[in-house]
Amino acid sequence: MEKELINKKYNKNKIKVALFYPSIYSVAMSSLVFHKLYFLLNQLEEIYLERFYMPSLTGKPTPMRSFENGMPLKDFDYVIIPVHYELDYVNIVKALIGSNIEVYSSKRNRPKIIIGGPPITANPEPLADLADVEIIGDLEAVWQKLVDIIYSGKLDAGIGLYIPSLGKHEVRAAFSNSFDSLTKRILTNETTFSLGVEVMRGCPFNCVFCMESYISRPVRYKKSEDIVNEVIELNKRYNDRVSLIGLTVNSHPDFKKILKNIKEKNLNISLPSLRAELLDDDSIELIASLGQQTITIAPESSERIRFALGKEIKDDDIIKVSRYAYKYNLNIKAYFITSIPGETYDDLNSIVELIHKIKNIGVRKLHLSVNPLVIKPRTPLQWLPMSDEKTMKEKINYLKNNSYYDDFSSYDPLLALIQGSISLSDRDVLKYLIQIGLEGGNRASFRNAIKNGLSNIALKERSEPFPWDHIKDIIDSKYLKEKYMEFKEKIGLS
Ligand code: SF4
């Protein structure tokens, strides 16, 4: 049962906008921008809005009907799609095919499709032949121009708005300096993250594999008073726990003050992964007192590789945090990445040793999440090949079989390879997405795409020009190259 919905009457003279999240309901409702778009679009008198979600993540394309009134997707004038994950591109294609909507924008008059999100900002080309408009940068920075496009139907390119049908033209990314507080959410029991409060954009650390930190620069922090007020307001309104959202929320200059102010109001909060070296006894005591059961950290790899990745955190800092977690009876969730170029089995053994040290401290519960490296555009690793699927699997299994832990999870190497391949590709990748979509978007369809050449791009070394080079003002490519050379030197690659 949902609450806080906006009930507008259907009127055929209004512009019909479909807000489509290309995943299942629970994932969509965990996306802050999905809630934001719902309320922002509904504020506009001239717009009639309905929501769409994928009925499931696998299966052949089927006709899409709106969540509210079962209206066909085909009947809408615009489809607005926020996307956070490259594999969801397949769901976009499936939704169009299942609804009998032409996939290629050059052959389609209606609906117009507008897509945005971090992977689009990094590289809009994989969906360039499908989308009518792609948002490059922050939604807030292009909002008014986007509304003008929806009202007028005129597809005007500009800062932050890429119109791929015009060919590969230069577009500058648009970033917003201000955060507006969003104190309304569609409330549902089906998701645990619907009450997210954004703390920051970007990250000051720029680890060499981390696309999100390079496409959202400079780092911007929301004012601590605004964060606390939003937490209080949301809690009052919905009587539920709020999650702080951001790439490294404990890099916020007022992190402790924010936690203290929330604690004074006797509220609980959830926190995402935190930078280990910035945590001390005080902050972990505060975190435990706010109802958090688990400290999530990301040691990523051995100390040698961690430093080469630009994450200059010593093993000792990770042990120190684990001791505090033990002291305050918290679980630890630790993220590791494997199959990094230059990684050896000595590095894997160092990871095993570190895990044993954490486990021996006696922490309540240790959850390991070991994931293969996915190489992404707009990062210093964009020149390097990804590992093949067999190597990724072997390394994950090595860590799984040689470490002590209470829970273990990992990301599927096949999906990692597909994700990297899509993210690094040019617009001709759409043909693979269509084929995968027609075959149901299951493992067999991904395997077929690999057989047909989809992963070639990810498995080889790459060189300029890159498919995304015409998108400007995101990150200086000279800077990326310098960081790439630095990484190679530190990791011992020729
Ligand atoms: S600290 Fe985390 S969020 Fe920041 S750049 Fe490194 S991996 Fe990305």
Residues whose N, C-alpha, C, O or C-beta is under 5 A from the ligand:
A	BS01	SF4	C203 F205 N206 C207 C210 S213 L247 T248
